[in-house]
């Protein structure tokens, strides 16, 4: 799919090192913001990427002039679709790449979309709110994180879930 000056396409298996470089460079913004016991170096190791792909996360990339500038994953789980691991290279941010990726992934499903992020990542929360998502309260976030994500308890404590506005008030998630 064409988008602005680039295109969105599935990430190829031979691009996993590039995906890791994008994620780890972009994730530096979290260093010193999220709880120290949640930070890893590297933030996103190769083994984790492979385990996420094996668990069904499909990565899409935004490519311009032959270079991947951003990536975002999507994962269908039961009655919802999760947006996973959304990162744009710092030098390419604020150019509509994240918006393009999110818009593209939204067209891939009719299921409710959920996004999990760190509670202290206010820039990420603001991005998703700008694009029609609302943060859920701590109790509902914890319930959904436990149900749909495979993450440590400490990460659940320091994260929240955002849902599209049209689904946030209906309570349709895995009751």
Secondary structure, 3 states (H helix, E strand, C coil): CEECCEEEEECCHHHHHHHHHHHHHHHHHHCCCCCHHHCCCCCCCHHHHHHHHHCCCEEEEEEECCEEEEEEEEEEECCEEEEEEEEECHHHCCCCHHHHHHHHHHCCCCCEEEEEEECCCHHHHHHHHHCCEEECCHHHHHHHHHHHCCCCHHHHHCEEEEEEHHHHCCCCCCC
